[in-house]
């Protein structure tokens, strides 16, 4: 299921959302070489968040392979800056495209509820919470974590608190058929969060790389909590479809689209 749009209007121009997308794209092309090696693996080593290095739970000099001919070498320095830089690094084309698409769909309405500066701070705090979540899952991991998905998970956590009943239009592939369905945000995002929980508990004790489920969980929970601090009631009240007592979403049916 891929979200393609929502029925939620926005009133402010989402400059910060646009800026975050731009920064991620610039980092992808300038620092990560469009995903080409060795630039990709080198950027992941230098700018990704590695719990074992950050907490010094891995001996200095420990090597972890992250690319065909690239190894991350643990140093004695903590490199605390990677808590931030890892939010703007990605591991592949589908990784960055998927993350930026989700941010594009949900970011504007969350920014609309708190204003530009508050949203920028909110986004970074959710990204930090995501990093902490992944660190706590395995404090001795030598695998670098990269991606904006933890911070974007925070945006989705805020969205479902603010607009649980607004419909999100999903592109669903059913064999040879492609269908578009409109479902309440609480179902779509609740389903996404459930998948992260299942993946997170399934990954405990497992070695090697993969999806940073606990970063997604940490970001989502942080966003759902922090939105109550960062939202501006006057901005939220402009939205016709907010909270559990909001008006019915303008679309409540599904339609099939020919392939």
N, C-alpha and C positions, 0 to 999 in steps of 0.2 A: 504494500500500500504506500502510495506516494502522495503527500498533500500537494494540491495544485493551487488552491486559494482558500480564503475564508470569506464569510459574509460580514466581516467586521469593518466598518468605516474607520478612517483615522483622520485627525484634524490638524496635527502638526506635521510638517515635513520631517521625516525621520533622518535627520542629518547624521546622527551618531551611528545608526544602523548602516547607512551608506558608507560612513567612514570606516567602520569595522570590516565590512566586506572588502573595501578598497585596500586596507592594510593587509588583510589575509592574502589577497590576490597579488599585491606587490611583493610580499614575503615569498610567495610561491614562485614567482618568476625571478626575482632578484637573488634571494638567498638559497632557494632550493632548486634552481636550475630547471624549472618546468618539470621536475620529477626525474630528471636525468641523473645517472650516476657519473662521478662519485659525489656530486653536489648534494643530492638528496640525502644520502646516508651521512655525509659529513654534517649537514645542518641538523639532522636528528640527534647526532651525538653531542654537538656543541650547544644546541638550543632546546633540546628536549628535556623533560623532567625525569630524572633517574633517582628513584627513592634511595637506593643503596649508596649513591654518591652524595646526595643531599644530606642524609643523616649519618654518613660515614660508617654505615653498617657493612660495607664491602671494603676489603683491603685495597689500598692504592695500588694501581698497576693491574687490577683485575680486568680482563678483556672480555667483551661481549660482542659477538658478531651481529651486525645489523644490516649488512649489505653483502653483495657477492665477494667483494674484496676489502670491506671496511669493517673495522672493529672499534667499538667505543672503549676507551681506556679510562678506568676510574682514577680520579685524582684525589688529593687530600683536601682540596678546596671544596666548599659546599655548593658554590654556584647557585645561590638563592635566586638570582635573576631568572633562572629557568622556570620558576613558578609562573612568571609572566610570559616569557618568550615562547614557552611551549603552547600557549593558547593560539599562537599565530603560525605554527608549523603544522604541516600535514604529511601524510605518508603516501599519497597517491592522488591521481586525478579524481577518482570517484569519491575519495575521502573529502577533498576540499569542495567539490561541486555539491555533494550531499549536505555538508554542513552549511555552506553559504545559502543553499536553497531553503533550508529550514529556518535560518535566521531571517531571510527575506520574507518568508510567509508570516512568521510570528513576531519578529522584532519590532515592526512599526507600531503595532497596537500597545505593546508593553512600554515602548518609549513614549507613546502618546499619553500614557497614564501617569508619568512621573516627570516628563521634561527631559531635555537633552543632557545636562550635566549629571543629574541624578542617575539617568540610565547608564551613562558611561561608568560611573562608580559602581553601580549595581552589577553591570556586566563583569567587571574585573573581580569583584568580590565573589560572584558565582564561579568564575574561573578558578579563583584561589581555593574555594571550597571543594571544587571538583578535584584539584590537585591533592588536597589533604585527604579526600576520600580514597583516592587511588594509592596514596602513600600508606595509609592505615591498612589497606588490604594486603600489602606485602612490603614491609619496611626494608627488606633486604633485596628487593628486586633490582637487577642490573639492566632491565629493559627500559629504554627511554619512552616516556609517554608524550605524544604530540597530538594536537588537534583542538579545534574550537568547540567540539561537541559537548564538553562539560559545561562551559559557560552558556552555550546555547540551550543545554538542558535546564539551566537556571531560568532562561527566558521562557521556556515552555512550562516550567513549574509556576512561574508568575502568571502566565497566560491562562492556565487552567483555573487558577484561583480567581482571577479577574472576570473571565468570560467562559464559565463552564458550559453554558448552554448554546453558545454560538456555533453554527454549523461550519465544519471544515470539509471541503470537497476533496475526496481522495480518488486517485487513479488506481484501480484494482485490476490486476491481470488474472483472468480465469481461463487458462488454456489458450485457445485461439481467440477468445473474446476479451475486449477491454471495456470495463465498466467504470463509470464515475458515480460514486455514492456520496451523499452529504450526511455526516454524522455529527452529533454534539462533540465539542472539543474535549469534554471530560471522558468520553469513550475512547477517542483516538489517542489522546495523550496518556490516559490511564492505561491503555493497552501497551503503549510504548514503554511506560515506566515498569509495567509488569514484566515485559521482556528483559529489561535491564536487571531487574531483581533476579529473575531466573538465570540469566547469564552470569550475573555476579556471584551468586552462590555456587553455580556450577564451575566457576573458574578458580574457586578457593583451593589452594594447594597445587594448582596446575602450573608447570613451568613453561617458559617460552612467551612469545608475544601474542598479540590478539587484540580484541576490542577491550577498551578500558571501561568496563561496565561500572565499576565503583566510582569512577570519575563522573559518569553520567548520573548515577544515583545521588552523589554528593552535590552536584550542581543543581539538579532538579529540586531536591529538598531545600537547599539554600534559597533558591529562587522563590519557592512557595512560602517560605518564612519571611524573607527579606522584603517581599512585595508589600507586606503590611506596614513596613517602616518607610519605604521609598515612594509609595504611591501618593499622589496629590488628589484628595477627594474631589476638588473642583474639576480637575481634568478627567477623572474617571466618570463623573456624573454626566458628562457630555455624551457618553456612549449609550445608545439606546438598548444595547444587548449586553448587560453586565450583571454579574452575580446570579444567584439562584432565583431571584424574583424579577428578572428582566423580562421584557416582552419576548414573545416567541420569535425564534430565528426566521428570517424571510424564506428560507428553503428548508424543507423537511422531507423531501422525497429523493429518490435516486433515479438516475437515468442511465441508459446504456449508450455508449459511443461506439460507432463502427470503427474497426481497425483500419 
